[in-house]
Amino acid sequence: LEKRYITKWFSQKGRIWTYARIKPALLAEENSEALLRYTIVQRKKDLGSRLEVDRDGEEVNKTSDYFDFDRIFDTQSTGADIYRYIEPAIQALLDGIGALVIVVDGQSGTGKSHTLFNSVDSIATCAADQIFREAALSTEQGWQIRVTLSSVEVYQQEARNLLRPAETFDKNKLVAPDKKPTILPQGITRTVGSAAQLKEFLEEARQNREISSTAYNVVSSRGHSVTIQTLNRVKNSATQESRLYLVDLAGGECPTDAPNTLQSKEAQANNISRSAWSACMKAKVKRELTCGKTRADILTMLARECFDHESTCLHICSMSQLAQHYEPTITTLKFAKELKSKQHPPPSRGPQFPR
């Protein structure tokens, strides 16, 4: 009964759920005296949580320095802990909500790619197992199953096929018909036969991403990535299609602070795409038409369905503990706060997550 209720909760089309994850301090960071202090407060009337941020021992400003989320994960939380609160959303997707978007946002070096792709219990890895468990059940019920994967990186306003990195294209090669996901160029999508093969393809895509060392991180992704996993089911004349979007936004950086010309250009291009993404998400929560806004940038064109009023979104903020990262951390939190506060109010009772 509880599982059915959770799935029903996440089946609300068009909603945005906001999560936050505080990155565990690395060994080198643990010795820093200038760490942010995060306080997590459980709300009484619902299952949401409040995050308070304190810098350098200052008193928390109760008006501007608190942020409400549907769920907050502290530094002790593992990938498996996080997925327990994502699994119901994946199940709702597989039960037929159409499209689910999981986007990880935050400053460079806060573990966004690690949360989404780069660990044995990452969201992408756990979702692969769940998708193929559902595929097996559907097969037993007489459905014909096809699972496909696409993975694209937006690097300096050009898209690269991460499963065949020599292939690049710009937004003029994308087709965005009304009421349908953006059509990718031919050859971008791979058919997948098992969870193990899906994980292999995800690892291949991860290895092909553009990375370099920055002031924020020893290994930093230098572009945004959009990965789409699709489960298509056919039985007689009935067809069901579920699409999972995994979006890893490159961290916002100041181009003038970059140590070289290349990283300055990367930061500038990433910031342009981040601005377009933010504009589309704000339009989504206000129930405004996003068609024109999505065509402004190749990132939003690729993920066009994410901003549709029928798609459901999990927005995950990834945060640093270092006090020197206070300003970008607050910027990330304020954007999530805006997404949560401006959408239509949720039902009176929140989702009853597994204990």
Order of alpha helices (4+ residues) and beta strands (2+ residues): alpha-beta-alpha-beta-beta-beta-beta-alpha-alpha-beta-alpha-alpha-beta-beta-beta-beta-alpha-beta-beta-beta-beta-alpha-alpha-alpha-beta-alpha
